[in-house]
Amino acid sequence: MTDTAIHPTRIVPLNDKPYHADGRYVLYWMQQSQRATFNHALEYAIEDANARGLPVLVCFGLMDTYPDANVRHYTFMLEGLADVADRLRRRGIRCIARNGAPPDVAEELSQDAATVICDRGYLRHQRAWRRQLAEHATCRVIQVESDVIVPVDTASDKVEFAARTIRRKLQRHLDTYLVDLPAARPAYSSLGLDLPGLDVSNPADLLSTLRVDRSVSDVSRLYKGGQSEAEKRFNHFLMHRFSGYAVHRNQPQTNDVSHMSKYLHFGQISPVWLALQVKRNWSQDSGEAFIEELLVRRELCMNFTTFNSQYDSYAGLPAWARKTLDEHREDKRQYIYRAEDLEQSKTHDPYWNAAMKEMRETGYMHNYMRMYWGKKI
């Protein structure tokens, strides 16, 4: 393993296979952390490649059968990939996207790699992808966690059921993990590698070749994907709306929110970078409120999907919740709606309808209305 400035708890070898002495490059399989800077996995790959006298190749597996995804999701993601490829190119790094199951794409390109670096995903299928690559690759595969502030396994080794149980565990590690991540300079360019890949420079053209659900339109007119767009939006938030965040974040009639959740979801922005920007523009109440959402509430979710194997099923609910639901299973409901009624905002509740319409038409729902929406369901 190469010497690195990245905290060792972010780095986990996924197999014990040898490094390939005759590898043409160090491969970074970018799947969760879809950004070109403030990406611990990418920076580790650059460090490793420089130590081996090799270039870095970045790959992305583009599947058009991702569960529950539609053209809105794919447009946002492809806009982000176009931005990634452009920013990496300026660093002398080739980014290749290929159509196929992500671990299959990574495995194919790993055949000529000295070593493979991957980022970390927290859902069941994302973990299975990385296990598949670690098993089938012929070289060392190393995972570097970059989409949380505090590595999940450092924060806790069990399911944390509430913010109050994980808050102190996360906060005590902030000084260790909330640190800058300088962009390393690749010693060798990979731009000249003669390898086929998809053209991601025009998201609309690429999208037209994919078999995706087109029943929901894209919302690029309102929210464009990509790290550059995320950084621009967040800087505007800090300058113009951050001071009112603590007071207005639960007021859906205002717009004093960061709009970062969609960018965080696709890994297009680093939570560490966001937290550091907040620290540099500190406003006591708003700063504490934002860090609470970004660190405690968000990373509680990563903890839950990591340590609860039934996180997406009824059995994954705590016993008290299942007991309460079972006791009221036969209660008479005043209103019963079909799925299409809910989708088209045809309920008795005008506030729920408004929230659903906003999501349907714009792809966005205010945080407070998301809680209202879910509780009514």
Salt bridges, closest charged atoms under 4 A:
GLU43 OE2 - ARG91 NH1 3.18
ASP48 OD2 - ARG52 NE 3.09
ASP86 OD1 - ARG89 NH2 2.89
ASP86 OD2 - ARG90 NH2 2.87
GLU108 OE1 - ARG98 NH1 3.27
ASP112 OD2 - ARG24 NH1 3.90
ASP119 OD1 - ARG130 NH2 3.00
GLU145 OE1 - ARG120 NH1 3.28
ASP147 OD1 - ARG35 NH1 3.08
ASP153 OD2 - ARG120 NH1 2.98
GLU160 OE2 - LYS169 NZ 2.54
GLU229 OE1 - LYS232 NZ 3.41
GLU229 OE2 - ARG233 NE 3.48
GLU231 OE1 - ARG87 NH1 3.33
ASP256 OD2 - HIS248 ND1 2.49
GLU292 OE2 - ARG167 NH2 2.80
GLU292 OE2 - ARG297 NE 2.93
GLU293 OE2 - ARG249 NH1 2.69
ASP312 OD2 - ARG124 NH1 3.00
ASP326 OD1 - ARG329 NH2 2.53
GLU327 OE2 - LYS323 NZ 2.55
ASP331 OD2 - HIS328 ND1 2.72
GLU340 OE2 - ARG338 NH1 3.41
ASP341 OD1 - ARG338 NH2 3.05
GLU361 OE2 - ARG360 NE 3.58
